[in-house]
Amino acid sequence: MEGQHLTPGLPTPRHHGARRTWSRRLDIFRLDENSPADRVEKIVFDWLHHYDLKPGVLLEKSPPNTIRSLWLQRNFVPARFVAIVRSPFAVVEGIRRRGIGLKVGAEHWRCANQIMLDDLERLEHRILVRYEDLCRDPLAALEGVRRVLDLQQPFAGEMLRTRESSEAPPPLYDVKDHNPSSIARLTPREIGQIARITERVRERLGYEVPC
């Protein structure tokens, strides 16, 4: 479960009218190294009831962490960050399927990723992973994550086998790129609208406009 749901010390998008588009409320969700740390003790206290206290890596994956990584780096030491990006066309289409307008979804993708990329430059331990690269060569992507997290053992490749390529029991998840099916639901006009709104950040991340 996302850590934001385990403590009142972190705001949740659904409680602030920003479901799936929390960058619309930067006044609430945006934190940096200069933001107050008064909520940290409450967050740690609440999380301790859910995390295993044995030595190891504690994973926190609340989406709004995208725009508060500098605050997390300052207040949760040591911290390491795995930033994941995905084609804006697939992301915005997915947001729309949940009842949120195309323009709102595109502006959220642009804003959240712009902040994340700017903050990444000031993080000591971080890696940027493209969803598309993870799908194309998951072992290579996970090896990069392993190095940044300073893990001694590689990720188990058996978990990445597909039903078609292995006689082993079905894994928890198949690794499949769902971008084509998502983008196919967009009209050329919608693709153009998303392209215009996300242009600067999209080009920074190397995402071209689908044909």
C-alpha positions as semicolon CSV with decimal commas, in nm:
position;residue;x (nm);y (nm);z (nm)
1;M;0,000;0,000;0,000
2;E;0,111;0,356;-0,067
3;G;0,252;0,522;0,242
4;Q;0,026;0,826;0,198
5;H;-0,269;0,608;0,298
6;L;-0,102;0,491;0,620
7;T;-0,061;0,825;0,792
8;P;-0,251;1,154;0,822
9;G;0,090;1,321;0,807
10;L;0,077;1,304;0,428
11;P;-0,212;1,453;0,229
12;T;-0,394;1,231;-0,021
13;P;-0,520;1,357;-0,357
14;R;-0,873;1,226;-0,316
15;H;-0,920;1,435;-0,002
16;H;-0,819;1,755;-0,180
17;G;-1,014;1,736;-0,505
18;A;-0,709;1,628;-0,704
19;R;-0,765;1,258;-0,768
20;R;-0,484;1,136;-0,997
21;T;-0,388;1,498;-1,072
22;W;-0,228;1,617;-0,750
23;S;-0,005;1,867;-0,930
24;R;-0,315;2,087;-0,948
25;R;-0,270;2,148;-0,573
26;L;0,095;2,245;-0,547
27;D;0,005;2,447;-0,240
28;I;-0,059;2,118;-0,059
29;F;0,157;1,854;-0,227
30;R;0,469;2,040;-0,333
31;L;0,752;2,011;-0,078
32;D;1,122;2,086;-0,109
33;E;1,423;2,101;0,122
34;N;1,302;2,430;0,268
35;S;0,956;2,303;0,362
36;P;0,879;2,249;0,732
37;A;0,969;1,910;0,882
38;D;0,708;1,919;1,157
39;R;0,513;1,626;1,010
40;V;0,811;1,387;0,985
41;E;0,785;1,240;1,337
42;K;0,415;1,165;1,287
43;I;0,480;0,996;0,953
44;V;0,761;0,780;1,094
45;F;0,552;0,685;1,398
46;D;0,261;0,573;1,180
47;W;0,477;0,389;0,928
48;L;0,652;0,190;1,201
49;H;0,324;0,007;1,261
50;H;0,332;-0,129;0,906
51;Y;0,698;-0,176;0,811
52;D;0,914;-0,471;0,910
53;L;1,177;-0,338;1,152
54;K;1,446;-0,579;1,035
55;P;1,741;-0,432;0,840
56;G;1,661;-0,382;0,474
57;V;1,506;-0,145;0,224
58;L;1,182;0,035;0,306
59;L;0,986;0,111;-0,010
60;E;0,757;0,413;-0,032
61;K;0,573;0,463;-0,362
62;S;0,308;0,731;-0,317
63;P;0,273;0,911;-0,654
64;P;0,292;1,265;-0,507
65;N;0,650;1,183;-0,401
66;T;0,724;1,297;-0,756
67;I;0,708;1,658;-0,637
68;R;0,848;1,620;-0,285
69;S;1,169;1,423;-0,340
70;L;1,394;1,700;-0,209
71;W;1,194;1,711;0,114
72;L;1,218;1,332;0,148
73;Q;1,594;1,343;0,085
74;R;1,643;1,595;0,363
75;N;1,419;1,427;0,622
76;F;1,456;1,054;0,551
77;V;1,824;0,966;0,553
78;P;1,953;0,774;0,368
79;A;1,710;0,805;0,078
80;R;1,741;0,676;-0,278
81;F;1,502;0,755;-0,560
82;V;1,368;0,565;-0,861
83;A;1,185;0,805;-1,091
84;I;0,963;0,643;-1,354
85;V;0,827;0,819;-1,662
86;R;0,589;0,704;-1,934
87;S;0,462;0,839;-2,263
88;P;0,228;1,132;-2,196
89;F;-0,014;1,001;-2,456
90;A;-0,062;0,671;-2,273
91;V;-0,071;0,836;-1,931
92;V;-0,326;1,100;-2,028
93;E;-0,547;0,843;-2,198
94;G;-0,541;0,635;-1,881
95;I;-0,633;0,936;-1,668
96;R;-0,921;1,016;-1,902
97;R;-1,059;0,663;-1,869
98;R;-1,102;0,743;-1,501
99;G;-1,326;1,038;-1,577
100;I;-1,075;1,325;-1,585
101;G;-1,055;1,559;-1,882
102;L;-0,781;1,530;-2,143
103;K;-0,650;1,884;-2,092
104;V;-0,634;1,842;-1,713
105;G;-0,447;1,512;-1,749
106;A;-0,198;1,655;-1,998
107;E;-0,126;1,959;-1,782
108;H;-0,075;1,733;-1,482
109;W;0,176;1,515;-1,674
110;R;0,365;1,825;-1,784
111;C;0,373;1,990;-1,441
112;A;0,457;1,682;-1,234
113;N;0,734;1,565;-1,464
114;Q;0,882;1,913;-1,499
115;I;0,919;1,940;-1,122
116;M;1,047;1,586;-1,092
117;L;1,317;1,636;-1,357
118;D;1,433;1,964;-1,206
119;D;1,452;1,811;-0,858
120;L;1,633;1,499;-0,980
121;E;1,936;1,710;-1,060
122;R;1,971;1,787;-0,687
123;L;1,924;1,434;-0,554
124;E;2,233;1,245;-0,445
125;H;2,115;0,894;-0,533
126;R;1,865;0,864;-0,814
127;I;1,785;0,691;-1,140
128;L;1,536;0,779;-1,413
129;V;1,361;0,477;-1,567
130;R;1,142;0,493;-1,875
131;Y;0,842;0,262;-1,866
132;E;0,911;0,175;-2,230
133;D;1,270;0,070;-2,155
134;L;1,154;-0,139;-1,861
135;C;0,912;-0,325;-2,087
136;R;1,168;-0,370;-2,365
137;D;1,456;-0,495;-2,147
138;P;1,339;-0,536;-1,787
139;L;1,655;-0,704;-1,659
140;A;1,872;-0,417;-1,782
141;A;1,639;-0,158;-1,628
142;L;1,629;-0,342;-1,297
143;E;2,006;-0,375;-1,290
144;G;2,030;0,002;-1,302
145;V;1,786;0,023;-1,015
146;R;1,986;-0,234;-0,818
147;R;2,303;-0,029;-0,850
148;V;2,138;0,292;-0,735
149;L;1,978;0,116;-0,439
150;D;2,313;-0,049;-0,360
151;L;2,156;-0,394;-0,340
152;Q;2,397;-0,687;-0,322
153;Q;2,177;-0,939;-0,502
154;P;2,028;-0,891;-0,852
155;F;1,655;-0,903;-0,903
156;A;1,522;-1,252;-0,975
157;G;1,475;-1,292;-1,348
158;E;1,220;-1,569;-1,296
159;M;0,961;-1,309;-1,199
160;L;0,990;-1,152;-1,544
161;R;0,923;-1,462;-1,751
162;T;0,610;-1,461;-1,961
163;R;0,375;-1,752;-1,999
164;E;0,485;-1,789;-2,360
165;S;0,858;-1,808;-2,288
166;S;0,876;-2,034;-1,985
167;E;0,747;-2,366;-1,862
168;A;0,763;-2,239;-1,507
169;P;0,442;-2,156;-1,317
170;P;0,286;-1,827;-1,425
171;P;0,460;-1,526;-1,265
172;L;0,285;-1,259;-1,065
173;Y;0,297;-1,022;-1,362
174;D;0,383;-1,035;-1,730
175;V;0,604;-0,756;-1,860
176;K;0,410;-0,600;-2,145
177;D;0,407;-0,254;-2,300
178;H;0,047;-0,132;-2,292
179;N;0,122;0,200;-2,463
180;P;0,001;0,096;-2,812
181;S;-0,344;-0,008;-2,692
182;S;-0,380;0,309;-2,485
183;I;-0,268;0,543;-2,762
184;A;-0,498;0,366;-3,010
185;R;-0,793;0,501;-2,812
186;L;-0,692;0,860;-2,891
187;T;-0,803;1,048;-3,200
188;P;-0,548;1,244;-3,408
189;R;-0,696;1,565;-3,270
190;E;-0,652;1,443;-2,911
191;I;-0,296;1,337;-2,982
192;G;-0,225;1,684;-3,118
193;Q;-0,373;1,848;-2,810
194;I;-0,162;1,635;-2,575
195;A;0,147;1,699;-2,788
196;R;0,106;2,076;-2,765
197;I;0,046;2,086;-2,390
198;T;0,335;1,853;-2,303
199;E;0,580;1,964;-2,572
200;R;0,870;2,102;-2,369
201;V;0,882;1,827;-2,108
202;R;0,798;1,557;-2,362
203;E;1,092;1,655;-2,580
204;R;1,317;1,671;-2,275
205;L;1,231;1,307;-2,208
206;G;1,258;1,202;-2,572
207;Y;0,892;1,121;-2,637
208;E;0,788;1,173;-2,998
209;V;0,435;1,231;-3,122
210;P;0,274;0,902;-3,231
211;C;0,207;0,877;-3,604
